[in-house]
Structure formats: structure tokens, C-alpha cells
């Protein structure tokens, strides 16, 4: 399994469940068995309400950031 540093980090629009706004965040593809899922990188905060985005819904992946 690839580590976080080996995976490509992407920029995405995510839905903050606390303030109900759409904000930008970094996401990464995570391998779970045979499937791949997109996941918000832990520790990021919403730009509007400063809540952690660990439980945010990913709405749209924009493209590569770095990696």
C-alpha cells in the first residue's frame, strides 16, 4: 500500500457539515482492499467556521495540486 507521500494530493470542493458551505480542501485517494476512495486529508480546517473537515463530503475534485 502506498503511503500518503507516494499518493497524489488533489484539490477539491468539499461540503462542511457544520456551517453548510462549500469550501476547498486537499484530498487523496485511499486504497481499502480492492476499492479506492477519495478522502479529505486529516487536520484541515474550514475557512469559514474553523471546524475540522475530517467529516466533510467531497463534492468535486478539481485537479492536481502536487505529488
C-alpha positions as CSV (number, residue, x, y, z in Angstrom):
1,X,0.0,0.0,0.0
2,X,1.3,3.4,-0.9
3,X,2.0,5.9,1.8
4,X,0.5,9.4,1.9
5,X,3.7,10.9,0.5
6,X,3.6,8.5,-2.5
7,X,0.0,9.3,-3.4
8,X,-1.2,12.2,-5.5
9,X,-2.8,15.1,-3.5
10,X,-5.7,16.7,-5.3
11,X,-7.6,19.9,-4.7
12,X,-11.4,19.5,-4.2
13,X,-14.6,21.3,-3.2
14,X,-16.0,19.8,-0.1
15,X,-19.2,20.4,1.9
16,X,-18.7,21.5,5.5
17,X,-21.5,19.9,7.6
18,X,-21.2,22.5,10.4
19,X,-21.5,25.8,8.5
20,X,-23.2,24.2,5.4
21,X,-20.9,26.0,3.0
22,X,-18.8,24.5,0.2
23,X,-15.0,25.2,0.7
24,X,-11.8,24.0,-0.9
25,X,-9.6,21.2,0.7
26,X,-6.9,18.8,-0.2
27,X,-8.0,15.2,-0.8
28,X,-6.1,11.9,-1.5
29,X,-7.1,8.5,-3.0
30,X,-7.1,5.8,-0.3
31,X,-7.0,2.1,-1.1
32,X,-9.3,0.0,1.0
33,X,-9.0,-3.6,-0.1
34,X,-9.8,-3.8,-3.8
35,X,-11.5,-0.3,-3.9
36,X,-10.2,3.2,-4.0
37,X,-11.9,6.1,-2.2
38,X,-11.3,9.8,-2.0
39,X,-10.6,11.1,1.5
40,X,-10.1,14.6,2.9
41,X,-6.6,14.8,4.4
42,X,-6.9,15.0,8.2
43,X,-6.3,18.2,10.1
44,X,-7.6,20.7,7.6
45,X,-10.0,23.4,8.8
46,X,-12.9,25.1,7.2
47,X,-12.0,28.6,6.0
48,X,-15.4,30.0,7.2
49,X,-16.1,28.3,10.6
50,X,-12.7,26.8,11.5
51,X,-14.1,23.4,12.1
52,X,-12.1,20.4,11.1
53,X,-13.0,19.0,7.7
54,X,-12.3,15.3,8.5
55,X,-16.0,14.5,8.1
56,X,-16.6,16.7,5.1
57,X,-18.4,15.4,1.9
58,X,-16.3,15.6,-1.3
59,X,-18.4,17.2,-4.0
60,X,-16.0,17.9,-6.8
61,X,-12.3,17.1,-7.5
62,X,-10.7,19.9,-9.3
63,X,-7.3,18.5,-10.2
64,X,-3.7,18.0,-9.2
65,X,-2.0,20.2,-6.5
66,X,1.3,18.4,-6.1
67,X,2.6,14.9,-5.8
